[in-house]
């Protein structure tokens, strides 16, 4: 696969950075604070990758607009109370990104995070300079809509056949399929290997750093 792709698009949470358990905690805490039924861990994991509004609507479909707004606010308050750093990356991820960029790949991020949340995360992990372009759910369509992938490919002038999506959730895999973009799943985040394989990725890896085996030029 070393010469098959020019652009590698990564999801953020659960793909590059080990934040899934923290997100689950934040979702559950927000539910408790707003008097909603606390979701089971896997139910919370299953909405990771969606924009936060869609995630809350999926978890709490019977709550009214005011409660939905409070859920989002409580979630954000808890989530941003923790300062992330490079130590929160899965082992070897920072070096992997550097190696891929130095090998000539364009790198990008497609995430369900807000722009403010991603800016904070990029700054905290000193990775702003590694990505050619990033897209967030609050400035385009939420996954699994393919719009953010289309925008990334347009910005980088890369065809769908030369683009690869790497993600840990079914929403990443579905977005890639909707954009007619090949994908690789990583089973270290929100969804299991079996769940990811239903979307016919090229590969499913246990850790993102296994990409180096296939992609170092």
Secondary structure, DSSP 8 states (H G I E B T S, - for coil): -TTT-SEEEE-SBTTTB--HHHHHHHHHHHHHHTT-----HHHHHTTTTS-HHHHHHHH-TTS-HHHHHHHHHHHHHHHTTS---GGGB-TTHHHHHHHHHHTT-EEEEEESS-HHHHHHHHHHHT-GGG-SEEEETTTS--TTSTHHHHHHHHHHT--GGGEEEEESSHHHHHHHHHTT-EEEEETTSSS-HHHHHTT--SEEESSGGGHHHHH--
